[in-house]
Amino acid sequence: MKNLDLNLLPQLQVLLELRNVSRAAERLQLSQPATSAAMARLRRHFDDELLVRTGRSYELTPFAQSLVPLVDEAMLHIQRATRVRSGFDAATSEREFVIAASDYAAALIVGPLRGILQQEAPQVMVDFVPTSGLQGTMAEYSRMDLLVGPTGYKMQGESKQLFRDSFVVVADARNPLLRLPRLTLQDLVGVPHAVGYFGEGISTPADKLFESRGVRRRVAAVVAGFLSLPLLVEGTDLVALVPRMLASRARRGADIEVLEFAGELEAALVEAMYWHPSQTEDPANLWLRSVVQRACSQLHEIFPVTAHPVTVSAGLSA
């Protein structure tokens, strides 16, 4: 133990995960020279290069690959040890919890969650961090308390379903589509779309709806996530597919209309919370999961949707 500064352990974990000094420095909120210096010390300690350049990227050496599960397990035990309390009293706790969530999930959950915290745990803080770039790995779960994300993407860890949503079409209130007595999927294909981006190779249920019908949208604008899509279509000829409850929230402050899909075209979105198995019986995490679940149980009452009478059907345009 005396031969290694244990402050290097979290830096080693991030370097092994990201395999890039610059990105590791950004994650650790350290300067690149400081991270490079840490890398040099780790190489001397282990007498191994750890990262070697292959073309334009870096790869782990065989020794570094063998370190990954050991370092992840060590960090998990350290974090569990530093979080241990004889009990958890929400009313007096000053703990800061970290929840990873998309912009969409955070926008829905924060309001009802704050209402519960103000009553039960006025000094507790919840830090929402973005899920962009996360893979749902055990190493990532060791750095957060919960991850809120969609089901069906092979995320690891324990999980529990939180709420169900479905996709609707949002368009500017003056969009000519709204004057059609019968709107079809083919009509939607023929107009420009704004779409959300969630990472390379990730398809949303909205994307899969069009893919399953063998049609391709005219993508005219791409933004990160769902949150800004309703505001993006306002005042334009663009349309966007967004979760129903997000459309409900956005409609309160934007001049947009919401169009329903016919039942056969419903694209469901199911959100769940995920956590590391070691936190299953932790009193603080148990309480947090209970609070998040109670907050989510209020969502359908808080964000009802009154849709435009035009629905989108599967038929072809005349």
Secondary structure, DSSP 4 states (H G I P E B T S, - for coil): -TTS-TTHHHHHHHHHHH--HHHHHHHHT--HHHHHHHHHHHHHHHTS-SEEEETTEEEE-HHHHHHHHHHHHHHHHHHHHHH--S---TTT---EEEEEE-HHHHHHHHHHHHHHHHHH-TT-EEEEEE-TT----HHHHTT-SEEEEESSS---SEEEEEEEEEEEEEEETT-GGGG-SSEEHHHHHTSEEEEEE-STT---HHHHHHHHTT---EEEEEEESSTTHHHHHTTSS-EEEEEHHHHHHHHTTSSEEEEEEPGGG--EEEEEEEE-GGGTT-HHHHHHHHHHHHHHTTHHHHS----EEEEEESSPP-
